[in-house]
Amino acid sequence: MTRPDVHRLHAGVAEAGKLLALKGRHAEALAKYREALRLAHGVRAPQIFARHYLHCVLESLERMGAHDQAATLAGEAASSAASQTGDVELSAFQQRDRACLLERQGVNLLKAGETAAARASLAEALALDDGLALARRLLDWTQRGLSVSPSQLAQAQRTHGYWAVRPETVNSARAREPAVLTKEPMDG
């Protein structure tokens, strides 16, 4: 299997997960995302793949109502992203990535009813990337003492393009199941 074929495989498995997520079958989608992550890690795929799959996992957890789990995972990933660079300054991409993870953490903390912790996470996200309009709006609302209803939050998420898995971003033609790899002799 050539390198592009290997990348098509894990990307296709993730795409199959996205199709399941669009149908509301998030537990099954999570299994696909985990398989895509495993395959990507196995072929040492560029980190961008793992980050995208992580965001898909976080979205499915959030859609399932597992806000504490999503917030914890997003926070751990953001901390890991910061610690991997050591004393080296984060690149613009790394800053944006970490900021988006902190935004997801903040959104899930807010949904879990942990407003103070959500504000801290959202403020940290904005310190890294002041272009996160959803984080800015939620921080503004919560700092002013406003309550954020589930419908207000859902509308703000749609308005600000929070969700990566949407019908217009999924390509069903790329979806695939992982091939069963067999160990066959290579002697000819």
Order of alpha helices (4+ residues) and beta strands (2+ residues): alpha-alpha-alpha-alpha-alpha-alpha-alpha-alpha
